[in-house]
Amino acid sequence: MKKITHIDAKTIGEAVSALGAGKAVIAGGTDLLGYMKGHVSPSAPDTLVNIKTIPDMDYIKEEGGMLKIGALAKLADIAKSSVVQSKYAALAEAAHKVGTPELRNMGTIGGNICQLVRCWYYRCERNSFNCLRKNPAGICQALLGDNRYHSIFGALGGCIAVNPSDTAPALVVLDAKIVTSKQAAGYGAEDFFTFTGAGSEKTTVLDDDEIVTEIQVPTPAAGTKSAFVKFALRKAFDFPIVNCAVARIGSSGRICLNAVYNTPRRATAAEAALPDAAAAAAAAVADAEEVPGGNNSYMIQIAEVMVKRAIEATA
């Protein structure tokens, strides 16, 4: 790793003041440290701002008609929370499906939703490929290369790398808000994830000097059921090939797929087909297609099955 400056922030204000171009937040570090050790990008930060030293940012509580989760709450604690399990089941299940027990004990909810893409051309050590995300003049190597785990819903900004978060689709269907140091009212989870185009490695709308402070999830209406399902090569731990979250009451609900597009993908056509699980599953992938000349068509069938299973789990 290159030489870095390490700053222990004591407050959110201190962290924000220390951030900017060429600097990054570190909490659990389960994504960032591997990225830096592999010299993945020429734009890797030269300063790390540690926010684990900010007190009282790891809470999980119900307050003001909603669930509030501090950005530093560990995924393991979210998965084990009786409150989350009872009322926000999709989120508890999603947190439990992330990585290994060791990673869940280190990884935070804030880090999980802000993690970078896992595309192997992007992640290749020593910046070996002229990746579109790292170079404005680059190209998406996966379009003509090995794209077996890439987008089945086209390219956003020319890139077909997918969002790898497990908790993201659960937050979308639960209509969560992502509160940040600049947005006290919070970003809607559906609007939080993005890709701004060539030369941008970011997967969220966050500015360079902005950090996630809290996740807010409104208390579901009485009778709401939610579920999360995931398909990965290794059941014990792995990034998703496809995952899906559903939250619904009877024939009304929200469905979100992830790991199939650059951002979590709300399946509105499938929602309109509820409560028929088979029809909704078919509608969810009606506009999906293999990368031209690629080898990811199998993901379409998996996505359809995941939607069906998630809906059936909420019946």
C-alpha positions as CSV (number, residue, x, y, z in Angstrom):
1,M,0.0,0.0,0.0
2,K,1.1,3.5,-0.6
3,K,1.9,5.8,2.3
4,I,-1.3,7.3,3.8
5,T,-2.3,9.8,6.5
6,H,-4.7,8.4,9.1
7,I,-7.0,10.7,11.0
8,D,-9.2,9.7,13.9
9,A,-12.3,11.8,13.8
10,K,-14.0,12.5,17.2
11,T,-17.1,14.1,15.7
12,I,-19.0,14.0,12.5
13,G,-18.0,17.6,11.9
14,E,-14.3,16.7,12.3
15,A,-14.7,13.9,9.8
16,V,-16.4,16.1,7.2
17,S,-13.8,18.8,7.6
18,A,-11.0,16.3,7.0
19,L,-12.6,14.8,3.9
20,G,-12.4,15.9,0.3
21,A,-10.8,14.8,-3.0
22,G,-8.2,12.1,-2.5
23,K,-9.5,11.2,0.9
24,A,-11.9,8.5,2.1
25,V,-13.9,7.4,5.1
26,I,-12.9,4.1,6.8
27,A,-15.0,2.2,9.3
28,G,-14.9,-1.6,9.2
29,G,-12.6,-1.4,6.2
30,T,-13.7,-4.8,4.8
31,D,-14.0,-3.3,1.3
32,L,-11.6,-0.3,1.3
33,L,-8.5,-2.1,2.6
34,G,-8.5,-4.8,0.0
35,Y,-9.0,-2.1,-2.7
36,M,-6.0,-0.2,-1.4
37,K,-3.7,-3.2,-0.8
38,G,-4.3,-4.4,-4.4
39,H,-3.4,-0.9,-5.9
40,V,-6.7,-1.2,-7.7
41,S,-6.9,2.4,-8.7
42,P,-4.5,5.3,-9.4
43,S,-7.1,7.4,-7.6
44,A,-6.8,5.5,-4.3
45,P,-7.0,7.9,-1.3
46,D,-3.9,9.3,0.4
47,T,-5.8,10.1,3.6
48,L,-8.1,7.9,5.6
49,V,-10.6,9.4,8.0
50,N,-11.5,6.9,10.7
51,I,-15.0,7.4,11.9
52,K,-15.0,4.4,14.3
53,T,-13.7,6.9,16.9
54,I,-16.9,8.9,16.7
55,P,-19.0,7.8,19.7
56,D,-22.7,6.7,19.6
57,M,-23.0,5.9,15.9
58,D,-23.7,2.2,16.2
59,Y,-27.2,2.3,17.7
60,I,-30.3,0.3,16.6
61,K,-33.5,1.7,18.0
62,E,-37.1,2.5,17.3
63,E,-37.9,6.2,17.8
64,G,-40.5,8.6,16.3
65,G,-42.4,6.0,14.4
66,M,-39.3,4.5,12.6
67,L,-36.3,2.3,13.0
68,K,-33.1,4.3,13.3
69,I,-29.7,2.6,12.7
70,G,-26.4,4.4,13.1
71,A,-24.1,4.2,10.2
72,L,-21.6,2.3,12.3
73,A,-24.0,-0.4,13.4
74,K,-22.4,-3.8,12.7
75,L,-24.2,-6.1,10.2
76,A,-24.0,-8.9,12.8
77,D,-25.9,-6.7,15.3
78,I,-28.6,-5.8,12.8
79,A,-29.1,-9.4,11.8
80,K,-29.5,-10.5,15.4
81,S,-31.7,-7.6,16.5
82,S,-35.1,-8.8,17.7
83,V,-36.7,-5.6,16.6
84,V,-35.3,-5.8,13.1
85,Q,-36.2,-9.5,12.9
86,S,-39.8,-9.0,14.0
87,K,-40.7,-5.9,12.0
88,Y,-38.1,-5.5,9.2
89,A,-37.4,-9.1,8.4
90,A,-35.9,-8.4,4.9
91,L,-33.2,-6.2,6.4
92,A,-32.3,-8.7,9.1
93,E,-32.1,-11.5,6.5
94,A,-30.0,-9.4,4.1
95,A,-27.6,-8.4,6.9
96,H,-27.3,-12.0,7.9
97,K,-26.4,-13.0,4.3
98,V,-23.4,-10.7,4.0
99,G,-20.0,-12.4,4.0
100,T,-18.8,-14.5,6.9
101,P,-19.4,-14.1,10.6
102,E,-16.1,-12.4,10.9
103,L,-16.9,-9.9,8.1
104,R,-20.4,-9.2,9.6
105,N,-18.7,-8.5,13.0
106,M,-16.5,-5.9,11.3
107,G,-18.6,-4.6,8.5
108,T,-21.1,-1.7,9.0
109,I,-24.4,-0.9,7.4
110,G,-22.9,2.4,6.1
111,G,-20.0,0.6,4.5
112,N,-22.3,-2.1,3.0
113,I,-24.4,0.4,1.1
114,C,-21.4,2.5,0.0
115,Q,-19.1,-0.3,-1.2
116,L,-17.5,-0.2,-4.6
117,V,-18.3,-2.6,-7.5
118,R,-16.7,-6.0,-7.6
119,C,-16.2,-6.3,-11.4
120,W,-13.0,-8.1,-11.9
121,Y,-11.7,-5.7,-14.5
122,Y,-12.3,-2.8,-12.1
123,R,-10.8,-4.8,-9.2
124,C,-7.8,-6.3,-11.0
125,E,-4.7,-5.5,-9.0
126,R,-2.4,-2.7,-10.1
127,N,-5.0,-1.1,-12.3
128,S,-4.3,-3.6,-15.0
129,F,-7.2,-2.7,-17.2
130,N,-8.2,0.7,-18.7
131,C,-11.5,0.7,-16.8
132,L,-14.2,3.2,-17.6
133,R,-14.8,3.9,-14.0
134,K,-11.2,4.9,-13.3
135,N,-10.4,6.7,-16.6
136,P,-12.6,9.1,-18.5
137,A,-11.0,7.8,-21.7
138,G,-11.4,4.2,-20.6
139,I,-13.8,1.5,-21.8
140,C,-16.0,-1.1,-20.1
141,Q,-13.7,-4.1,-20.5
142,A,-16.6,-6.5,-19.5
143,L,-18.7,-5.6,-22.5
144,L,-16.3,-7.6,-24.7
145,G,-14.7,-9.7,-22.0
146,D,-15.9,-12.1,-19.3
147,N,-19.3,-10.8,-18.2
148,R,-20.9,-13.8,-16.6
149,Y,-21.8,-11.8,-13.5
150,H,-22.7,-8.5,-15.1
151,S,-25.8,-6.4,-15.8
152,I,-28.8,-8.0,-17.5
153,F,-30.6,-4.6,-17.8
154,G,-28.1,-2.7,-20.0
155,A,-25.4,-0.3,-19.2
156,L,-25.6,2.9,-17.1
157,G,-23.1,5.4,-18.4
158,G,-21.5,2.7,-20.5
159,C,-20.6,0.4,-17.6
160,I,-22.2,-3.0,-16.9
161,A,-20.7,-3.6,-13.4
162,V,-23.4,-4.4,-10.9
163,N,-24.2,-3.1,-7.4
164,P,-23.0,-5.8,-4.9
165,S,-24.8,-4.8,-1.8
166,D,-27.1,-7.3,0.0
167,T,-28.7,-4.7,2.3
168,A,-29.5,-2.2,-0.5
169,P,-32.6,-3.9,-2.0
170,A,-34.0,-4.5,1.5
171,L,-33.7,-0.8,2.3
172,V,-35.4,0.1,-1.0
173,V,-38.4,-2.1,-0.5
174,L,-38.7,-0.9,3.1
175,D,-38.8,2.7,1.8
176,A,-35.7,3.7,3.9
177,K,-34.0,7.0,4.0
178,I,-30.2,7.5,4.1
179,V,-29.4,10.4,6.3
180,T,-26.0,12.1,5.7
181,S,-23.9,14.9,7.0
182,K,-25.4,17.1,4.3
183,Q,-28.9,15.7,4.0
184,A,-30.7,15.8,7.4
185,A,-34.0,14.8,5.6
186,G,-32.2,11.9,4.0
187,Y,-32.0,10.5,0.5
188,G,-34.6,7.9,-0.5
189,A,-32.9,4.6,-0.7
190,E,-34.0,4.2,-4.3
191,D,-32.3,7.5,-5.2
192,F,-29.1,7.0,-3.1
193,F,-27.4,4.6,-5.5
194,T,-26.0,5.9,-8.9
195,F,-23.2,5.9,-11.4
196,T,-22.3,9.3,-12.8
197,G,-20.3,8.1,-15.8
198,A,-16.7,7.7,-17.0
199,G,-14.0,8.5,-14.5
200,S,-16.2,8.1,-11.5
201,E,-15.7,5.1,-9.1
202,K,-18.5,6.1,-6.8
203,T,-21.6,4.0,-6.5
204,T,-23.7,6.5,-4.5
205,V,-24.7,10.2,-4.7
206,L,-22.4,11.1,-1.8
207,D,-20.0,14.1,-2.3
208,D,-16.4,13.7,-1.4
209,D,-16.9,15.5,1.9
210,E,-20.2,13.8,2.8
211,I,-20.8,10.7,5.0
212,V,-23.7,8.5,5.9
213,T,-24.8,9.1,9.5
214,E,-28.0,7.2,9.9
215,I,-30.5,4.8,8.2
216,Q,-34.2,5.5,8.9
217,V,-36.8,2.9,8.1
218,P,-40.5,3.8,8.6
219,T,-42.5,1.4,10.7
220,P,-44.3,-0.9,8.3
221,A,-48.1,-0.8,8.2
222,A,-49.8,-3.6,10.1
223,G,-49.8,-6.8,8.2
224,T,-46.7,-6.0,6.2
225,K,-44.4,-9.0,5.5
226,S,-41.0,-8.7,4.0
227,A,-38.3,-11.1,2.9
228,F,-34.9,-11.3,1.3
229,V,-33.4,-14.1,-0.8
230,K,-30.0,-14.5,-2.4
231,F,-28.3,-16.7,-4.9
232,A,-24.5,-17.0,-4.7
233,L,-22.0,-19.7,-5.7
234,R,-21.0,-20.3,-2.2
235,K,-23.8,-20.4,0.3
236,A,-21.5,-19.9,3.3
237,F,-20.2,-16.6,2.0
238,D,-20.1,-14.8,-1.3
239,F,-21.2,-11.7,-3.2
240,P,-24.6,-12.2,-4.8
241,I,-25.1,-13.3,-8.3
242,V,-28.7,-12.2,-7.8
243,N,-30.6,-11.1,-4.7
244,C,-34.1,-9.9,-4.2
245,A,-36.2,-8.2,-1.5
246,V,-39.9,-7.9,-1.2
247,A,-42.2,-6.1,1.2
248,R,-46.0,-6.4,0.8
249,I,-49.5,-6.5,2.2
250,G,-51.7,-8.8,0.2
251,S,-51.8,-7.6,-3.5
252,S,-49.8,-4.5,-2.9
253,G,-46.0,-4.3,-2.4
254,R,-42.5,-3.3,-3.4
255,I,-40.0,-5.6,-5.1
256,C,-36.3,-4.9,-5.7
257,L,-33.6,-6.9,-7.4
258,N,-29.9,-6.3,-7.0
259,A,-26.6,-7.5,-8.5
260,V,-28.3,-7.4,-11.9
261,Y,-27.7,-3.7,-12.8
262,N,-25.5,-0.8,-11.9
263,T,-27.9,0.1,-9.1
264,P,-30.6,-1.7,-7.1
265,R,-33.5,-2.2,-9.6
266,R,-37.1,-1.7,-8.5
267,A,-39.3,-4.1,-10.3
268,T,-42.4,-2.0,-10.8
269,A,-43.9,-4.2,-13.5
270,A,-43.7,-7.1,-11.1
271,E,-45.3,-5.1,-8.4
272,A,-48.3,-4.5,-10.7
273,A,-48.7,-8.3,-11.1
274,L,-49.0,-9.1,-7.4
275,P,-50.2,-11.2,-5.7
276,D,-49.5,-13.8,-8.5
277,A,-45.9,-14.8,-7.8
278,A,-45.3,-16.5,-11.2
279,A,-46.7,-13.5,-13.2
280,A,-44.8,-11.0,-11.1
281,A,-41.6,-13.0,-11.5
282,A,-42.0,-13.1,-15.2
283,A,-42.7,-9.4,-15.3
284,A,-39.6,-8.6,-13.3
285,V,-37.3,-9.9,-16.0
286,A,-39.4,-9.1,-19.1
287,D,-36.9,-6.5,-20.3
288,A,-33.8,-8.3,-19.2
289,E,-31.3,-9.6,-21.8
290,E,-27.9,-11.1,-22.1
291,V,-24.9,-8.8,-22.8
292,P,-24.6,-8.9,-26.6
293,G,-22.2,-11.7,-27.4
294,G,-21.9,-12.4,-23.6
295,N,-22.5,-15.3,-21.2
296,N,-24.8,-13.9,-18.5
297,S,-28.2,-15.1,-19.8
298,Y,-28.5,-17.6,-17.0
299,M,-28.9,-14.7,-14.6
300,I,-32.3,-13.9,-16.1
301,Q,-33.7,-17.3,-15.0
302,I,-32.1,-16.9,-11.6
303,A,-33.6,-13.4,-11.2
304,E,-37.1,-14.8,-12.1
305,V,-36.7,-17.6,-9.5
306,M,-35.5,-15.2,-6.8
307,V,-38.5,-12.9,-7.3
308,K,-40.9,-15.8,-7.1
309,R,-39.3,-17.2,-4.0
310,A,-39.2,-13.8,-2.2
311,I,-42.9,-13.2,-3.0
312,E,-43.9,-16.7,-1.8
313,A,-42.0,-16.0,1.4
314,T,-44.2,-13.1,2.1
315,A,-47.5,-14.9,1.3
